[in-house]
Amino acid sequence: MLDRLFGKPTRWAGLLILAASYLAVLVVVFPAGSSHAELVADLRSHRASAVQVDTDGAQVFVQWTTGVFVHKAETYQFPYGRPGSAGAINAFEQVVEQQVAGSGATVRFQPFDPSYGFGGLSLLVAVLYPSILGWSPLGVGAYVIGLLIIGHILLDDDRKQTDQGGTWLWICLLTGFGFFAYLWAEPSPLLAFSAKRRRKGQGWPMGVPGALGATAVAFVLLIAGGIAFIQAIHAASH
């Protein structure tokens, strides 16, 4: 029953969800540079309502989202470098509220997500994917796909008798790329380039080296694709 649930349609759907969540995490970790005028315009036009803020005491670091794959950032500088006695964040919030007054916009100011401090390392830690995306459809989808993969690894009788099951489990728990590799390779490759059919239950690639190799390939492809995606997003924002 588990193998039927983990069939190729489910695996293809899982890959699409994970790929979308990966790209969504990328735009959060590497937001496109923007301006304060654009922030105000997005708020006044109701394209954004939540604004994440942080400060070093003299300036405010701001991020906001206008779509699933559109995440922007600016560093707000106060006139003469003086935020005032109220503090940088309070002063910034007052400035924004005055600038959007009359538009009907409701602005929610939020501190940066704790995972923001991980920077690019967020891409290597699987559990941070849904934590960054929150309870959005992609965040929930990433959780569901991840649990399905872990369940398949733990409950598959063939893998419980070999080192391969343990290898896949640790790869998936420690990295975000193992989930992609497992969906593609287990229990058989999604795209078979050989006409020879494999025996039922036989994984590909086989053994610990194969699992590590599949994850390495996934790592290279996702990093290369992610860099190209972020470059395209940033180019389009200018």
N, C-alpha and C positions, 0 to 999 in steps of 0.2 A: 504493500500500500504506500509506503514511504517513497519507494522508487517511482511509483506512478505519479505521486504528488510532485516529485522532483524531476518531472519529465522536461523535455526540451522547451515546450512553450513557457513553462514556469521559469526555466533558467534564462531564456531570452528576455522575458519580462523583468526578471530580477536584475539582469545586466543593464537594461535600460534605466531602471529606477536607480541603481547604484551609480551609473554614469551621470545621470541628471543630478543626483545628490553631490557627487564629486565636483561637478562644475559649479553647483550652488555654493559649496564650501570654498572653492577657489576664489569666487568673486567676493566672499566675505573676508577671507584671509588677505587677499590682494585687491583692495577696493580701488576704483578709478579715482584719480585726483579730480577735484571739482572746486567750486568757488562758493563763497557765502551767498552771492546773488542767486546762484542756481539752487542752493538750499532753500532760500526764501521763496523762490518761484515754485519749487516742487511742493512746498508746504501750502502755499496760497492756492495752488491748483488741485490740492488734495491728492497728488500723486504719492505723497509720503505723509505720515503722521507721527511716527516714532523716530526720535533722534537720540543716538547714543553719544554720550559725552564723557570725556576724561580730561584731566588737566595736570600740568606741572606747576601750577600756581601763577604762571605769567601768561599762558596761552591755553586755548581749549582745543582738544582733538575731537573732531566730530565725524560721525558716520551715519548714513541713512540709506534706506532701500526704497527704490521705486518700482521694483519688479523682482521676479525670482532670480534673474541673472543680471540685475543692475544694482550694484552696491557702490556708493560714492563716499568720498572722504574729503574733508578740508581741515586746515589748521587755522583757527580763528585768532587773529592778532588784535589786541585792544589798542585803541588810539593812545599813543605815547607809551605803550607797554604797561599801562596801569589799569587793572581790572576793577579797582575800587575796593572799598572796605568790606563789601558784601561777599567777596570771594569771586574767583574767576567763573565758576560754573553758574552761580546765581546771577552774576552780571550778564553772562552770555544768554541765559534763559530769558532775562528781562528784555534784552535787545531783540531776540527772536520774536517774543510775544508782541512787542510793539510793532515789529515789521509785518507781522501777519494779521494784525488787528483789522477787523472789518471784512476779512475774507471768509469768515465762518469756519476757519480751520481750527481743529483741536490738536495741540501739539503735546506729545508725551515724551518727556525727557527720561532717558534710562542710562544707568552706568554701563560701561562696556561689559560684555559677557566675560566671565572669568577665563574662558578658553582663548580669548583674544591674545592673552599674554604668551601663548604657545607659538604664535606666528606660524611659519611654514611647517613646524613640527606637527601641527594639527592634522596635516595630510597623512602622517604616518601612524596615527593613533586612531584605530577604528571607532572607539567609543565616542570620540569627539565629533564625528560626523553628525549624528543626530542631536548631540548637545548644542552644536552651533546652529543647526536648522530649527531647533525647538520642536513644537508639536505641529509643524507644518506637514502637508501630505508627504513631502519628500523625506522629512525627518522620521515620521512614523513608518513610511515605506522602507527606509534604511534599517530601522529596528526589526521589522517583520522579516525582511530578506536575511538579515544577519542571524536571527533566531532560527529560521528555516535551515540555513546552511549548517549552523552548529548542531542542530538536531539531527540532520542527515549524517554528519560526521560521527556523532556519538552513538547513533542507533543503527548504523549500517553494520551488519554482521561481518561482512568481508573485511572491512577496515579495522574492526575491533581486534582482529587477530594479527594485525601487522603493525609495523612502525609508521606506515603511511598515514593512518588515521590520526595518531598523535602529532605527527609533523604538521598536517593540515590544521589541526586544532590550534597549535601554538602559532602558526603563521597567521591564521585569521584573527586570533586574539591580540596579537602584538602589532599587526600592521593592517592598514586599510586595503592594501593591494591583494592580500591573500584571498579575500572574498571574490574579487573579480576572477582571479586565476582558478579558484575552485569551481565557480559557476561555469567557466569555459571548459575545464578539463575533466570534471568528474560528473558522473561515472564514465563518460566517454566524451570525446571532443564534440563541441556543438557543430563544427564543420569538419567532416571527415574527408580528407583528400585521397583516401585509398578506397578502392572498391571492395576490398576484403573486409567483411564484417567481423567485429571483435566479439569475443565471448561475453555473454551477459555477466555484468558485475565486474568486468575487468576495467580498471581505471587507466586513464591516459593523461599525462605521462605517468608511467609506473614507478613506484618506489620513491624513497626520500629524495634522491637527486632530481627526479622528474618533478616533484612538487615544488622544490626550491627553484628549479629552472623555469617552471610555468609562472611562478610568482615574480621572478626576475624579469621575464618578458613583459608581464603585466605592468611592473614598475616602470620599465623603459617607455612603453607605449603610453601609459597614463601621464607620465611626467612630460613627455614630448607633446602630447595632445593638450595637456593643461597649459603649458607655456604658450603654445600657438593660440589657444582660446583666450587667455588673459591678454596677450598682445593685441588680438583683434578687438576685444572689448575696450581696452584702453585707447586704441587708435580711433575707434568709433566715437569715443567720448570727447575727443578733441576737435 
